[in-house]
Amino acid sequence: MTPPERKVVAVKGLTPPRPFRWLPYLGARHAIPRALAAPGARGEALCGAEVVVPEKTPPKYPDGLWSECPQCDRQWRQRIGLRQRPSAAQRHQM
């Protein structure tokens, strides 16, 4: 018996994944290359900090609620074409 023929369907409108992901690490969420995923892998965040992917996924609370590293956020926004966040001084003037 031969397996049934599979039909290939083109999917449109999906957004490709961003080249970076956020990793809670040492008190802040850092942007790291998406390819840096294997537990124990060492690499560099966009801010230049050396990071190690933990053996266990960090808990969503409280680690996932840490604020972004300001340098990683700035680099991430620049690389994917998002507007920069206003600085604290600019927010105070609003």
The 8 nearest C-alpha neighbors of each residue, nearest first, counted from 0:
[[1, 2, 3, 4, 5, 6, 7, 8],
 [0, 2, 3, 4, 5, 6, 7, 8],
 [3, 1, 4, 0, 5, 6, 7, 8],
 [4, 2, 5, 1, 0, 6, 7, 8],
 [3, 5, 2, 6, 1, 7, 0, 8],
 [6, 4, 3, 7, 2, 8, 1, 9],
 [5, 7, 8, 4, 3, 9, 2, 10],
 [6, 8, 5, 9, 10, 4, 3, 11],
 [9, 7, 10, 6, 5, 11, 4, 12],
 [10, 8, 11, 7, 6, 12, 13, 5],
 [11, 9, 8, 12, 13, 7, 14, 15],
 [12, 10, 13, 9, 14, 8, 15, 7],
 [11, 13, 14, 10, 15, 9, 16, 8],
 [14, 12, 11, 15, 10, 16, 9, 17],
 [13, 15, 16, 12, 17, 11, 10, 18],
 [16, 14, 13, 17, 18, 12, 11, 19],
 [17, 15, 18, 14, 19, 33, 20, 13],
 [16, 18, 19, 15, 20, 33, 79, 14],
 [17, 19, 33, 32, 16, 20, 34, 31],
 [20, 18, 32, 33, 31, 17, 30, 21],
 [19, 21, 33, 30, 31, 32, 22, 18],
 [20, 22, 30, 29, 28, 31, 23, 19],
 [21, 23, 28, 29, 24, 30, 20, 31],
 [24, 22, 28, 27, 62, 63, 29, 21],
 [23, 25, 27, 26, 22, 28, 29, 50],
 [24, 26, 27, 23, 28, 50, 29, 62],
 [25, 27, 24, 65, 23, 28, 62, 66],
 [28, 26, 65, 68, 67, 23, 66, 24],
 [27, 29, 23, 67, 22, 68, 21, 24],
 [28, 30, 22, 21, 68, 71, 44, 27],
 [31, 29, 21, 20, 44, 71, 45, 19],
 [30, 32, 44, 19, 20, 29, 45, 21],
 [31, 33, 19, 34, 35, 18, 20, 30],
 [32, 34, 19, 35, 20, 18, 31, 36],
 [35, 33, 32, 36, 18, 19, 37, 31],
 [36, 34, 33, 32, 37, 40, 31, 42],
 [37, 35, 34, 38, 33, 52, 40, 32],
 [36, 38, 40, 39, 35, 52, 54, 34],
 [39, 37, 54, 52, 53, 40, 36, 55],
 [38, 40, 52, 51, 53, 54, 37, 41],
 [41, 39, 52, 37, 38, 51, 35, 42],
 [42, 40, 51, 50, 39, 52, 49, 43],
 [41, 43, 50, 49, 51, 40, 44, 35],
 [42, 44, 49, 48, 47, 50, 45, 31],
 [43, 45, 31, 47, 46, 48, 30, 29],
 [44, 46, 71, 47, 30, 31, 74, 43],
 [47, 45, 71, 70, 44, 48, 74, 29],
 [46, 48, 44, 45, 43, 49, 71, 70],
 [49, 47, 44, 43, 46, 50, 45, 42],
 [48, 50, 43, 42, 47, 44, 51, 41],
 [51, 49, 42, 43, 41, 48, 52, 44],
 [50, 52, 41, 40, 39, 53, 42, 49],
 [51, 53, 39, 38, 40, 41, 50, 54],
 [54, 52, 55, 38, 39, 51, 56, 57],
 [53, 55, 38, 39, 52, 56, 37, 57],
 [56, 54, 53, 57, 38, 52, 58, 39],
 [55, 57, 58, 53, 54, 52, 38, 59],
 [58, 56, 55, 59, 62, 23, 53, 63],
 [59, 57, 60, 62, 56, 63, 61, 55],
 [58, 60, 63, 62, 61, 57, 64, 56],
 [61, 59, 62, 58, 63, 64, 57, 65],
 [60, 62, 64, 63, 59, 58, 65, 57],
 [63, 61, 60, 64, 65, 59, 23, 58],
 [64, 62, 59, 60, 65, 61, 23, 58],
 [65, 63, 61, 62, 60, 66, 59, 28],
 [66, 64, 27, 62, 63, 28, 26, 67],
 [65, 67, 27, 28, 64, 68, 26, 63],
 [68, 66, 28, 27, 69, 29, 72, 65],
 [67, 69, 71, 27, 29, 70, 28, 72],
 [70, 68, 72, 71, 67, 73, 46, 66],
 [71, 69, 73, 46, 72, 68, 74, 45],
 [72, 70, 46, 45, 74, 68, 73, 30],
 [73, 71, 75, 69, 70, 74, 76, 68],
 [72, 74, 70, 76, 71, 75, 69, 77],
 [75, 73, 77, 71, 76, 72, 78, 70],
 [76, 74, 72, 78, 77, 73, 71, 79],
 [77, 75, 81, 73, 79, 74, 78, 80],
 [76, 78, 74, 80, 75, 79, 81, 73],
 [79, 77, 75, 76, 80, 74, 81, 73],
 [80, 78, 76, 77, 81, 75, 17, 18],
 [81, 79, 77, 78, 76, 82, 75, 83],
 [82, 80, 76, 79, 77, 83, 78, 75],
 [81, 83, 76, 84, 80, 77, 85, 73],
 [84, 82, 76, 81, 85, 73, 77, 72],
 [83, 85, 86, 82, 73, 72, 76, 81],
 [86, 84, 89, 90, 83, 87, 88, 82],
 [85, 87, 89, 88, 90, 84, 91, 83],
 [86, 88, 90, 89, 91, 85, 92, 84],
 [89, 87, 91, 86, 90, 92, 85, 93],
 [88, 90, 86, 92, 91, 87, 85, 93],
 [91, 89, 87, 93, 92, 88, 85, 86],
 [90, 92, 88, 89, 93, 87, 86, 85],
 [93, 91, 89, 90, 88, 87, 86, 85],
 [92, 90, 91, 89, 88, 85, 87, 86]]
